[in-house]
Amino acid sequence: MKTLKIAFKLSLLIISTLAFAQNGGPDFKSPCGMTSASFKYPPEPTDAEGQKIGYYNLDFYLTIEKEAPTYYWAHQYWFVGGDAAYMGLQTVTNNNCENTKIALFSIWNAKNAASAPDGTSSSFGHEGSGWSCRINYNWQEGRMYQLRVWDLGAVSDADNDHWWGAWVTDIATEQTEFIGKILVPSKFKGLSSDSVDFVEFYGNQDRQRHPCSDIQYTKTTYKYPTLNNGTVKPINVVYSAYGECKSVARIRATGPESYQSETGL
């Protein structure tokens, strides 16, 4: 009986090894996270009673040196007393298999949203629920962009729900585009002292497994993000290649306040 169990385990190992070899390496089911940079900032500002009020702004900077379809270059952050949010740049493939570029801004458990005049806003229910704004934005390889989120203040003296706005700026031309604004409940204070850059290959999300070799190459360089209009910088950062295809991704520091991510190696 013991011999049969050993033989069965060996056969499973052989099958899995053959599958690995046939796929040319590890495989994944989209969406697939690739790299991240996790930032820690000084403790959140407080009010006169010592209660955390958080930060009123976050800016992050990226230069996509080499793009590829169905990728999301994002920055995620959190609210004191609230939930998560993210903003970033995407390549989107439409129904005609044409690639479109967008800028995106989302907050979980938000109450409402208003997009830029030429953009769209909608609620979402995948991976939690919330509201999102997006605009078509023809970002270019080799250009640095700043994505910014800012507290626009309370709705009124009687209603302490807050609007948060998001913008994207081409650093070379200094041209800024408004993405939209999202309304959050009054329990959401300012931004917390943690945020994360990540690169995600979201693929076609067909629920099938694909070899990691299918993931196309991208290269992105970053400057460190800042809070409160550039006055607050990170005090610590942790770089990580993660997910089912971390073997084809890497992230590394390139300077005191810069780093680089590559995926689809």
N, C-alpha and C positions, 0 to 999 in steps of 0.2 A: 504493500500500500504506500509506504514511504517513497519507494522508487517511482511509483506512478505519479505522485505529487511533484517530485523533483522534475520528472520528464515533462509534466504539464506546464510547470513554471518556465522551463527552458523553452518550450514551444511558444509560449506567450512572448518571451524575450526575443526569440527569433522573428516572430511576426511583427512585433513593434519595431525591431531593428530594420526589417525589410521595408516597412511603411516609411520609416524615417529616410532610408536611402532612396526609395522611389520618389519621395517628395523633394529630394535634394536638400534636406535639412528639416528643421522644426517647422511646424505649421501653426495656423491661427484661425480664429473666427472674428471677423470685424464687428465692431470697431476694436482697434488695437492700439493701446498706449505704447509709446516708444521711448521718449526721454522726458526728464523733468529736472527742474531746479527749484528747490524748496527754500524760501527765504524767511528769516526771522528778523523782526524789527524791534526797536526799543518798546517798552510797555506802552499801552494805549494811554492817551491823555485822559484826565479825569476832571470832573466838575468840582465845585466848592465843597461838596459833601463826600468826595473821594470815590464817586461812582464813575466807572469807565464810560467815556463818551465816544472814544474811537477817533479815527482819522477821517478827514473830509475829502481826501483825494488820493488817487493812485495813478502813476504813469508808468508804462513799460515800453521798451524800445526793442525793435527787432529789424534785422535785415535778412530777407530770404534770398540767399545767394543762388540757390538752385531749387526750383519749385517742382511739384509733381501733382497729378490729379488726386482728388478726394483726401486732402490733408487739412488738418486744423492746427494752426499755431496759436495757442491760447494762453491767457493768464487768468488763473483762478484766485479768488480772494473771498473773505468772509466778513460778515457784519457782527459787531458786538451785539449780543441778544437776538441775533437773527440767523439767516441761512447763508448759503454760498452763492457766488455769482462768477461769471467769467466773461471775457471779451477777447477778440482776436481776429485773425484773418483766415479765410478759407478758400480752397479751390473746390468748386461744386460742379458736378457733371449733370447737365439737364437731360430731358427726355430725348433730345436729338443727339446725345453723346457729345455735346459741346461743353467746353470748360468755361465756367463763369467764376469771377472772383468777387468775394463779398467781405464786408466787415460786419461783425456780429457782437451783440451785447445781450446777456441774459442774466436774470436773477430768479432764484428758486423762491417759491412761496410769496411772490410779489402779488400786488392787487390789480395792477393795470399797466398799460404802456402806451406811449405815443411815439410813433416813428418820425424820422425826418420826412419832409414833404415828398421826396422821391423814393422813400423806403417803405418797409412793411413792418408791422408789429403783430404779434399773435401770442396766444397762450400755448403752452406745451404740456404734455402729460407723460413723456417718456423720461425714464431715470429721475422720477420725481415730477413735480408740477411747478409752473411759474410762468413768467412772461419774457418775451424776447423781441429785440429790434434788430433789423438788418438793412443794409444798403448795398447795392451793387457798387463795387469799388475796385477800379482797375489798377491795383498795386503792381509794382514792377520788381523784377529781380534786381538785386544789387542796390536798392534804395532803402534807406532807413526810414522807419515809420514809428511814430509815437501813438500809442493808444491810451486814452485818458478817461477816467471816470471821476465825477465830481458831485458832491452833495449840493443840490439846488435849493434846499431848504424845505420847510414845512408848507403844507397846502395852505393853511391859514392859522390864525391865532387859536381858533377853536378846534382845528383838525391838525394833529401833530404827525400825520402820515407824511413821509418825505419823498420827493422826487429826486432821482439820481440820473444824471445825464452822462452820455458817452460820446467821444469824438475820436477821429483818426486824423493825424497830421503827417504830410509828406515833409520830412525835415529839410530836404534839398530846396523845395519850392516854397516852404512855409505855408502851404495851402491846407486849411483845415476843413473837414467835412463832419457835420453833425450826424450821428448814427441814430439817436433817439433818447427818450427818457422813460424811466420805469418807476412806478410808485410802489413803495414798500410800507408795511405797517409801522405804526409808531413804536412798537417794541424793537424794531431795527434801529440801532444807534449808528455810530460811525464804523469805519473799517477796523478790523482786528490787526494784530501784530504779526500775522502770517499770510503769505501768499505763495503761489506756485506757478511757474511757467511750465507748460507741457506741450509736446508735439504728439498728435494723434493721427494715425492713419485710419480713417473710418470706412474706407472701401465701399463696396456695394451693399453690405449688411444683408447678404442673402442667406445667412444662417448656416452656410457651408464652410468647411475648413479648407484653407488654401496654404500652399507652401510659403514660408517667409520670403523665399526668393522672388515671389510675385510683387513684393513691396518695392516701389520705385525709389530711387535715390533722391534725397533732399539734403540741403546744407543751409544752416541758419546761424547767424551771429547775433549776439544780444549785448546790450548794455544793462547794468543792474537797474531794476525798477526803483522808484522813489515814492515817498508819501509826502502829503502836505506841501504841494507845489515845489518839490525838490529839496525841501529842508530836512527830510528824514531819510536816511539810507539804511540798507540792511546791515545787521550786525553779524549775521551768519548765513551761510548758504550750503546746501547739500545737493550734489549732482547725482543723478541716477539714470541708468538705462533700465527699463522695466517692461513688463508685459511678456506675452508669449514669444515675441520676436526680439527680445532684448539682445540676442546674439548678433543681430544685424544693425545695431544702433550703438552710438557712443556720444558722450557729452563731456566736455572738459573746459577748464578755465583757460582763457587766452590772455588775461591781463588782470590787474588788481580789481577791476569792476566790469569785466567782460567775459563771455564764454561762448562756446560754439557747440551746436548739436548737428549730428549727421545720422540719417536713417536710411534704410535700404542699402546697406553696405554690401 
